[in-house]
Amino acid sequence: MVEQAVAETPGAGVKPDQHGSVERSDADAVNKKEHRSLYQKRIKIYPKLAKGAFRRWKWVIMAVTLGIYYLTPWIRWDRGPNTPDQAVLIDFPGRRFYFFFIEIWPQEVYYLTGLLILAAIGLFLITSLAGRVWCGYTCPQTVWTDLFIAVEHKIQGDRAARIRLDKAPWGPEKIFRKAATQIVWVIIAIGTGGAWVFYFADAPTLMGDLLAFQAPPVAYITIGVLTFTTYLLGGFAREQVCTYMCPWPRIQGGLLDEESLVIAYNEDRGELRGARKKDTHPDNLGDCVACNQCVAVCPMGIDIRDGQQLECITCGLCIDACNTVMDKVGLPRNLIEYSTLANVERVRAGEKPRLRLIRPRTIIYSGLIVVVGLIMLFSLITRSDLDLSILRDRNPLFVTLSDGGIRNGYTVKITNKQHNERSFRLVLEGLPESRLSVVGSGADPEALTVGPDSLASYRVFATVPRAALQDSAADIRFRVIDENGNEATNDSVFRGPEQ
């Protein structure tokens, strides 16, 4: 969860320094290693609202990501007749995944595997370049937690006001503010669960069914489960998810190196810490004025001045807070900044810092992304709109007819990926004297019809004279050809008695 440790001093955790020039906070780094215990009850964190470039970027990214999530199911995409017009749709009854102009069939699930591989390698690359920016800006847990905290801040006030409200006895104002916060959280959580189910059915139709209480039970169950988890994780579990539940902080240790960007406190410049008047900088003090604002704004409840920590999500809010203070006291910005461990050592050695984006691991990750992406692109461009699968009967392997001929049975499945009906001719190659017959009234191997964007299954018999078999098994090939000459093939085996 993400709120700040409640201070027991008057003034609700905020006080001016002795000169009144910088607001000082008594916020405690509750997630500090020395403070953390597996058996300790969670200490609530009250993150202060930061102001600055990184906070603005987080607002923008939050708006974009939430907009994509909530609005995507309502985007329309014309695919022609007999197909859904929802741009992004996971159609379980129709066994399709639609993504704008791309249509994925069940047998093409390897495309989804490829996308997951690209996402994983992309995350590795981003982490090796800029640390945990995914966690700090675009992770769903971070985005919804930020949204919940924004609601809390709007209704209950900033950090100091929330601390005072929690300490105050229950009364009309406290009940109203607390209840209003919970109600808005529940509305957001319901909207989150509701938006998710729209990806699995036509959004306008499902919306009408939900409001009329005519939707399938699984829709209401899904919304209920996601509502509960969003409310719990965004409202109460917050930083606990990142610290204890998420495996990513542990994995990232193997992806970072000394040239990866991380949030770094310039200890050589900042120490010793101490308060001072504006434009007054004693020689025995560093630039850190010990205002504790970097701790007050941290949603993870850590003190970045303690060095690199597993809990840090590199959101940059501590940079905004520190830069604001540096401006007030007339000191250079970026006492806390995005930097690399290598640059910290370079500065200590009197060298100029530099950014090395091109390194062996970033080259490998980028190369893998390019290779996997090109393979998927080539496969997507060259994939056929026709597919043929053959399943040979295994019991019996063959049947001897009254005239001595040998017959094998096959199940022929023809997939038509076009949005119009097609007629196909089925041909058997490899047995010159064979003949095909299709089970069913009026079925003709010369005219097998398959509906638009669908699969048709036919029971087919292949028969050859006994004398035409040279061995107990013969390799054969089935071929289907449509009226425009497009074709698909599939190899199989014809079985007969031992010669």
C-alpha positions as CSV (number, residue, x, y, z in Angstrom):
1,M,0.0,0.0,0.0
2,V,1.2,3.5,-0.4
3,E,0.8,6.1,2.3
4,Q,3.2,7.7,4.7
5,A,4.0,6.8,8.3
6,V,1.9,8.8,10.7
7,A,4.0,11.1,12.8
8,E,3.1,11.6,16.5
9,T,4.1,15.3,16.5
10,P,1.7,18.2,16.3
11,G,1.3,19.8,12.9
12,A,0.5,16.5,11.1
13,G,3.9,15.7,9.9
14,V,5.0,19.0,8.3
15,K,6.9,21.8,10.0
16,P,9.1,24.7,8.8
17,D,12.8,24.7,9.5
18,Q,14.3,27.1,12.0
19,H,14.7,29.8,9.4
20,G,11.2,29.3,7.8
21,S,12.6,29.1,4.3
22,V,12.0,25.4,3.5
23,E,9.1,23.2,4.6
24,R,10.5,20.2,6.5
25,S,8.7,16.9,6.9
26,D,9.0,14.3,9.6
27,A,7.9,11.5,7.2
28,D,9.6,8.3,8.1
29,A,10.9,5.8,5.6
30,V,8.6,3.0,6.7
31,N,10.0,0.5,4.2
32,K,13.6,1.1,5.3
33,K,15.3,-2.2,5.8
34,E,15.8,-1.6,9.5
35,H,12.1,-0.9,10.0
36,R,10.7,-3.8,8.0
37,S,9.6,-7.0,9.6
38,L,7.7,-10.0,8.1
39,Y,5.5,-10.1,11.2
40,Q,4.8,-6.3,11.6
41,K,1.5,-4.8,10.8
42,R,1.6,-2.6,7.8
43,I,2.4,1.1,8.6
44,K,0.2,3.3,6.5
45,I,2.0,5.6,4.0
46,Y,0.7,9.1,3.2
47,P,2.5,10.2,0.0
48,K,2.6,14.0,-0.5
49,L,1.7,15.4,-3.8
50,A,4.9,16.2,-5.7
51,K,5.1,18.9,-8.3
52,G,7.5,18.9,-11.2
53,A,8.3,17.3,-14.6
54,F,8.2,13.7,-13.5
55,R,4.8,14.2,-11.7
56,R,3.5,15.7,-14.9
57,W,4.7,12.8,-17.0
58,K,3.0,10.4,-14.6
59,W,-0.3,12.3,-15.0
60,V,0.1,12.1,-18.8
61,I,1.0,8.5,-18.9
62,M,-1.8,7.6,-16.5
63,A,-4.4,9.4,-18.7
64,V,-3.1,7.7,-21.9
65,T,-2.9,4.2,-20.4
66,L,-6.3,4.4,-18.7
67,G,-7.8,5.9,-21.9
68,I,-6.5,3.0,-24.0
69,Y,-7.8,0.4,-21.5
70,Y,-11.3,1.9,-21.1
71,L,-11.9,3.1,-24.7
72,T,-10.4,0.4,-26.9
73,P,-13.4,-2.1,-26.7
74,W,-15.6,0.7,-28.1
75,I,-13.5,1.3,-31.3
76,R,-15.2,-0.1,-34.4
77,W,-13.4,-1.7,-37.4
78,D,-15.3,-2.8,-40.5
79,R,-14.2,-6.3,-41.6
80,G,-17.1,-6.9,-44.0
81,P,-20.2,-9.0,-43.7
82,N,-20.5,-11.9,-41.3
83,T,-17.7,-10.7,-39.0
84,P,-17.7,-8.6,-35.8
85,D,-16.9,-4.9,-36.2
86,Q,-15.1,-4.5,-32.8
87,A,-11.5,-3.5,-33.4
88,V,-10.1,-5.6,-30.5
89,L,-12.1,-8.7,-29.6
90,I,-11.2,-12.0,-28.0
91,D,-14.1,-14.1,-29.4
92,F,-14.2,-17.4,-27.5
93,P,-17.4,-18.7,-29.0
94,G,-16.1,-18.0,-32.5
95,R,-12.6,-19.1,-31.5
96,R,-11.0,-15.9,-32.9
97,F,-8.8,-13.0,-31.7
98,Y,-9.4,-9.8,-33.7
99,F,-6.9,-7.0,-33.5
100,F,-7.9,-4.3,-36.0
101,F,-6.9,-5.8,-39.5
102,I,-5.4,-8.9,-37.9
103,E,-7.4,-12.1,-37.3
104,I,-5.8,-14.9,-35.3
105,W,-7.2,-18.4,-35.5
106,P,-6.7,-21.0,-32.7
107,Q,-4.1,-22.8,-34.7
108,E,-2.2,-19.5,-35.0
109,V,-1.7,-19.1,-31.3
110,Y,2.0,-18.9,-31.9
111,Y,1.5,-15.2,-32.9
112,L,0.4,-14.6,-29.3
113,T,3.4,-16.5,-28.1
114,G,5.6,-14.2,-30.3
115,L,3.9,-11.1,-28.8
116,L,4.7,-12.3,-25.3
117,I,8.3,-13.0,-26.2
118,L,8.6,-9.5,-27.7
119,A,7.0,-7.9,-24.6
120,A,9.4,-9.8,-22.3
121,I,12.5,-8.9,-24.3
122,G,11.3,-5.3,-24.7
123,L,10.9,-5.1,-20.9
124,F,14.4,-6.5,-20.5
125,L,15.8,-3.9,-22.9
126,I,13.9,-1.0,-21.1
127,T,15.1,-2.2,-17.7
128,S,18.7,-2.5,-18.8
129,L,18.5,1.1,-20.2
130,A,16.4,2.9,-17.7
131,G,15.8,0.7,-14.7
132,R,12.3,0.1,-13.4
133,V,10.6,2.8,-15.5
134,W,7.9,0.2,-16.3
135,C,7.1,-0.1,-12.6
136,G,7.2,3.6,-12.1
137,Y,5.0,4.7,-14.9
138,T,3.1,2.1,-16.8
139,C,2.6,-1.0,-14.6
140,P,-1.2,-1.4,-14.0
141,Q,-0.6,-1.6,-10.2
142,T,1.2,1.8,-10.3
143,V,-1.3,3.4,-12.6
144,W,-4.4,2.4,-10.5
145,T,-2.6,3.1,-7.3
146,D,-1.8,6.6,-8.6
147,L,-5.4,7.0,-9.5
148,F,-6.7,5.9,-6.1
149,I,-4.2,8.3,-4.4
150,A,-5.3,11.1,-6.6
151,V,-8.9,10.5,-5.5
152,E,-7.8,10.3,-1.9
153,H,-5.9,13.6,-2.2
154,K,-8.8,15.3,-3.9
155,I,-11.3,14.3,-1.2
156,Q,-9.2,14.2,1.9
157,G,-6.5,16.7,1.2
158,D,-2.7,16.4,0.9
159,R,-0.5,14.5,3.2
160,A,-0.8,16.7,6.3
161,A,-4.6,16.9,5.9
162,R,-4.9,13.1,5.6
163,I,-2.8,12.5,8.7
164,R,-5.0,15.0,10.7
165,L,-8.1,13.3,9.4
166,D,-7.0,9.9,10.4
167,K,-6.1,11.2,13.9
168,A,-9.3,13.1,14.4
169,P,-12.2,11.4,16.2
170,W,-15.1,10.2,14.1
171,G,-17.5,12.9,13.2
172,P,-19.7,14.1,10.3
173,E,-16.8,15.5,8.3
174,K,-14.5,12.4,8.7
175,I,-17.4,10.0,7.9
176,F,-18.3,12.0,4.8
177,R,-14.7,12.2,3.5
178,K,-13.9,8.6,4.2
179,A,-17.2,7.4,2.7
180,A,-16.8,9.5,-0.4
181,T,-13.3,8.2,-0.9
182,Q,-14.5,4.6,-0.7
183,I,-17.4,5.2,-3.0
184,V,-15.2,6.7,-5.7
185,W,-12.7,3.8,-5.3
186,V,-15.5,1.3,-5.7
187,I,-16.8,3.1,-8.8
188,I,-13.3,3.0,-10.4
189,A,-12.9,-0.7,-9.5
190,I,-16.3,-1.5,-11.1
191,G,-15.3,0.4,-14.2
192,T,-12.1,-1.5,-14.3
193,G,-13.8,-4.9,-14.1
194,G,-16.5,-3.8,-16.5
195,A,-14.0,-2.6,-19.1
196,W,-12.2,-5.9,-19.1
197,V,-15.3,-8.0,-20.0
198,F,-16.0,-5.8,-23.0
199,Y,-12.8,-7.2,-24.7
200,F,-14.6,-10.6,-24.8
201,A,-17.9,-9.6,-26.4
202,D,-19.4,-6.9,-28.5
203,A,-19.2,-3.9,-26.1
204,P,-22.5,-2.1,-26.9
205,T,-24.5,-5.3,-26.8
206,L,-22.9,-6.5,-23.6
207,M,-23.4,-3.2,-22.0
208,G,-27.1,-3.4,-22.7
209,D,-27.3,-6.9,-21.4
210,L,-25.4,-6.0,-18.2
211,L,-27.7,-3.1,-17.5
212,A,-30.8,-5.3,-18.2
213,F,-29.3,-8.1,-16.0
214,Q,-29.4,-10.4,-19.0
215,A,-25.7,-10.9,-19.5
216,P,-24.1,-14.4,-18.9
217,P,-23.3,-15.1,-15.2
218,V,-19.6,-15.4,-16.1
219,A,-19.6,-11.6,-17.0
220,Y,-21.0,-10.6,-13.6
221,I,-18.5,-13.0,-11.8
222,T,-15.6,-11.6,-13.7
223,I,-16.6,-8.0,-13.0
224,G,-17.0,-8.9,-9.3
225,V,-13.6,-10.5,-9.0
226,L,-11.8,-7.7,-10.8
227,T,-13.7,-5.1,-8.8
228,F,-12.6,-6.7,-5.6
229,T,-9.0,-7.1,-6.6
230,T,-8.7,-3.6,-8.0
231,Y,-10.3,-2.1,-4.9
232,L,-8.0,-4.2,-2.6
233,L,-4.7,-3.7,-4.5
234,G,-5.2,-0.1,-5.5
235,G,-6.8,1.1,-2.2
236,F,-5.1,-0.9,0.5
237,A,-2.3,-3.3,-0.7
238,R,-0.5,-0.6,-2.8
239,E,3.3,-0.7,-2.1
240,Q,2.9,-4.2,-0.5
241,V,2.2,-5.6,-4.0
242,C,5.5,-4.2,-5.3
243,T,7.5,-5.2,-2.3
244,Y,6.2,-8.7,-1.5
245,M,3.9,-10.0,-4.3
246,C,5.6,-8.9,-7.5
247,P,8.6,-11.0,-8.7
248,W,9.9,-8.2,-11.0
249,P,12.1,-6.4,-8.4
250,R,14.0,-9.6,-7.9
251,I,14.3,-10.3,-11.6
252,Q,15.6,-6.8,-12.4
253,G,18.8,-7.4,-10.5
254,G,20.0,-9.6,-13.3
255,L,19.0,-7.1,-16.0
256,L,20.7,-4.0,-14.6
257,D,24.4,-3.2,-14.8
258,E,26.5,-0.2,-13.8
259,E,25.5,1.7,-16.9
260,S,21.7,1.4,-16.4
261,L,19.8,4.5,-15.4
262,V,18.5,4.5,-11.8
263,I,17.5,7.1,-9.2
264,A,20.6,8.2,-7.5
265,Y,21.4,10.5,-4.6
266,N,24.6,12.4,-5.0
267,E,26.0,11.6,-1.6
268,D,29.3,13.4,-2.2
269,R,27.5,16.6,-2.9
270,G,24.7,16.2,-0.4
271,E,26.6,15.2,2.8
272,L,26.7,16.4,5.5
273,R,23.0,17.3,5.8
274,G,21.8,20.4,7.6
275,A,19.3,23.2,7.5
276,R,20.3,26.7,6.3
277,K,18.9,30.0,5.1
278,K,18.4,30.7,1.4
279,D,21.6,31.5,-0.3
280,T,23.5,30.7,2.9
281,H,25.7,27.6,2.5
282,P,28.1,26.8,5.4
283,D,31.3,25.1,4.4
284,N,30.8,22.3,6.8
285,L,27.4,21.2,5.2
286,G,26.6,19.6,1.9
287,D,23.7,20.6,-0.3
288,C,21.1,18.3,1.4
289,V,19.1,20.6,3.7
290,A,17.6,17.5,5.5
291,C,14.0,18.6,4.7
292,N,12.9,15.0,4.2
293,Q,10.6,16.0,1.2
294,C,12.1,13.1,-0.9
295,V,10.7,10.7,1.7
296,A,7.4,12.5,2.0
297,V,6.5,12.2,-1.7
298,C,7.7,8.6,-2.1
299,P,4.8,6.2,-2.7
300,M,7.0,3.3,-1.6
301,G,7.9,4.7,1.8
302,I,11.7,4.6,1.3
303,D,14.5,7.1,1.6
304,I,16.5,7.3,-1.6
305,R,19.4,8.7,0.3
306,D,19.9,5.3,1.8
307,G,21.1,4.1,-1.7
308,Q,19.7,1.6,-4.2
309,Q,16.7,-0.4,-2.8
310,L,14.5,-3.2,-4.0
311,E,11.4,-1.1,-3.3
312,C,12.4,1.8,-5.5
313,I,10.2,2.0,-8.6
314,T,12.2,4.8,-10.2
315,C,9.1,7.1,-10.5
316,G,11.2,10.2,-10.1
317,L,8.9,12.0,-7.6
318,C,11.8,12.4,-5.2
319,I,13.7,14.2,-7.9
320,D,10.7,16.7,-8.3
321,A,10.5,17.2,-4.5
322,C,14.3,17.7,-4.2
323,N,14.5,20.1,-7.2
324,T,11.7,22.2,-5.7
325,V,13.7,22.6,-2.5
326,M,16.9,23.3,-4.3
327,D,15.2,26.1,-6.1
328,K,14.0,27.6,-2.8
329,V,17.4,27.6,-1.2
330,G,19.3,28.7,-4.3
331,L,21.3,25.5,-4.8
332,P,21.9,23.6,-8.1
333,R,19.2,21.1,-9.1
334,N,19.6,17.3,-9.4
335,L,21.0,16.5,-6.0
336,I,18.7,13.5,-6.7
337,E,18.7,12.5,-10.3
338,Y,18.5,9.8,-12.9
339,S,22.0,8.6,-13.2
340,T,24.1,5.4,-13.5
341,L,26.3,3.8,-10.9
342,A,29.2,4.1,-13.3
343,N,28.6,7.9,-13.5
344,V,28.6,8.2,-9.7
345,E,32.1,6.7,-9.7
346,R,33.2,8.8,-12.6
347,V,32.2,12.0,-10.8
348,R,34.0,10.9,-7.7
349,A,37.1,10.3,-9.8
350,G,36.8,13.8,-11.3
351,E,35.7,12.5,-14.7
352,K,32.9,13.8,-16.9
353,P,29.7,11.6,-16.7
354,R,28.5,10.0,-19.9
355,L,25.5,7.9,-21.0
356,R,26.3,4.5,-22.6
357,L,23.1,3.2,-24.3
358,I,24.9,0.8,-26.6
359,R,26.3,-2.0,-24.6
360,P,26.5,-5.8,-25.2
361,R,23.3,-6.6,-23.4
362,T,21.3,-3.8,-25.1
363,I,22.6,-5.0,-28.4
364,I,21.6,-8.5,-27.7
365,Y,18.1,-7.5,-26.5
366,S,17.6,-5.2,-29.5
367,G,18.8,-7.9,-31.9
368,L,16.4,-10.4,-30.5
369,I,13.5,-8.0,-30.8
370,V,14.4,-7.3,-34.4
371,V,14.7,-11.1,-35.2
372,V,11.5,-12.1,-33.5
373,G,9.6,-9.1,-35.0
374,L,10.8,-9.9,-38.5
375,I,9.9,-13.5,-38.2
376,M,6.4,-12.6,-37.0
377,L,6.0,-10.0,-39.7
378,F,7.1,-12.4,-42.4
379,S,4.8,-15.1,-41.1
380,L,1.9,-12.7,-40.9
381,I,2.4,-11.3,-44.4
382,T,2.9,-14.7,-46.1
383,R,0.3,-16.7,-44.2
384,S,-2.4,-18.3,-46.3
385,D,-6.1,-17.7,-46.1
386,L,-6.6,-21.4,-46.6
387,D,-5.6,-24.3,-44.3
388,L,-5.9,-28.1,-44.7
389,S,-5.5,-30.7,-41.9
390,I,-5.8,-34.5,-42.3
391,L,-6.6,-37.0,-39.5
392,R,-6.3,-40.6,-40.6
393,D,-8.4,-43.3,-39.0
394,R,-6.3,-45.5,-36.6
395,N,-8.9,-48.1,-35.9
396,P,-9.2,-49.9,-38.2
397,L,-6.0,-49.0,-40.1
398,F,-7.6,-50.2,-43.3
399,V,-10.6,-52.1,-44.6
400,T,-10.5,-54.9,-47.3
401,L,-13.5,-54.5,-49.5
402,S,-15.4,-57.4,-51.2
403,D,-13.7,-56.7,-54.5
404,G,-10.3,-56.9,-52.9
405,G,-9.7,-53.2,-52.8
406,I,-8.1,-51.5,-49.8
407,R,-9.8,-48.5,-48.2
408,N,-8.5,-46.0,-45.6
409,G,-10.7,-43.4,-43.8
410,Y,-9.7,-39.8,-43.2
411,T,-11.1,-36.7,-41.6
412,V,-10.4,-33.7,-43.8
413,K,-10.7,-30.3,-42.3
414,I,-10.7,-27.3,-44.6
415,T,-10.3,-23.8,-43.0
416,N,-11.6,-20.9,-45.1
417,K,-10.2,-17.6,-43.7
418,Q,-11.8,-15.4,-46.3
419,H,-15.1,-13.6,-45.5
420,N,-16.9,-15.3,-48.4
421,E,-18.0,-18.8,-49.2
422,R,-15.6,-20.9,-51.3
423,S,-15.8,-24.2,-53.2
424,F,-12.9,-26.6,-53.2
425,R,-11.7,-29.6,-55.2
426,L,-10.1,-32.4,-53.1
427,V,-7.3,-34.3,-54.8
428,L,-5.2,-37.3,-53.6
429,E,-1.7,-37.6,-54.9
430,G,0.8,-40.5,-54.5
431,L,-1.6,-43.4,-55.5
432,P,-2.4,-43.1,-59.2
433,E,-5.3,-45.6,-59.2
434,S,-7.0,-44.3,-56.1
435,R,-10.4,-42.8,-55.9
436,L,-12.0,-40.6,-53.3
437,S,-15.5,-40.6,-51.9
438,V,-17.0,-38.3,-49.3
439,V,-19.5,-39.4,-46.7
440,G,-22.8,-37.5,-46.8
441,S,-25.7,-36.9,-49.1
442,G,-24.6,-35.2,-52.2
443,A,-21.0,-34.7,-51.0
444,D,-18.6,-34.5,-53.9
445,P,-14.8,-34.4,-53.6
446,E,-14.9,-32.1,-56.7
447,A,-17.0,-29.5,-54.9
448,L,-16.6,-29.2,-51.2
449,T,-18.2,-26.0,-49.9
450,V,-16.8,-24.1,-46.9
451,G,-18.6,-21.1,-45.5
452,P,-17.1,-17.7,-44.9
453,D,-14.5,-17.4,-42.1
454,S,-15.2,-20.9,-41.0
455,L,-14.0,-24.5,-40.9
456,A,-15.7,-27.5,-42.5
457,S,-15.0,-31.1,-41.6
458,Y,-15.6,-34.0,-44.1
459,R,-15.4,-37.8,-43.7
460,V,-13.4,-39.0,-46.7
461,F,-12.6,-42.6,-47.9
462,A,-9.6,-43.3,-50.2
463,T,-9.8,-46.6,-52.0
464,V,-7.1,-48.4,-54.2
465,P,-7.0,-51.8,-55.9
466,R,-4.9,-54.4,-53.9
467,A,-2.5,-54.8,-56.8
468,A,-1.7,-51.0,-56.8
469,L,-0.1,-51.2,-53.4
470,Q,3.6,-52.0,-53.6
471,D,4.1,-51.9,-49.8
472,S,2.1,-52.0,-46.6
473,A,2.3,-48.2,-46.4
474,A,2.4,-45.5,-49.0
475,D,3.1,-41.8,-48.6
476,I,0.3,-39.7,-50.0
477,R,-0.6,-36.0,-50.2
478,F,-4.0,-34.4,-50.1
479,R,-4.5,-31.2,-51.9
480,V,-7.5,-28.8,-51.9
481,I,-7.8,-26.2,-54.7
482,D,-10.4,-23.4,-54.9
483,E,-12.0,-21.9,-58.0
484,N,-9.3,-19.3,-58.2
485,G,-6.4,-21.8,-58.1
486,N,-5.4,-21.2,-54.5
487,E,-4.4,-24.4,-52.8
488,A,-3.3,-26.0,-49.6
489,T,-1.7,-29.4,-49.0
490,N,-1.2,-31.9,-46.2
491,D,0.8,-35.1,-46.2
492,S,-0.5,-38.4,-44.8
493,V,-0.1,-42.2,-45.2
494,F,-2.1,-44.9,-46.8
495,R,-2.0,-48.2,-45.0
496,G,-2.6,-51.7,-46.4
497,P,-1.9,-55.4,-45.6
498,E,1.7,-56.7,-45.4
499,Q,2.9,-57.6,-48.9
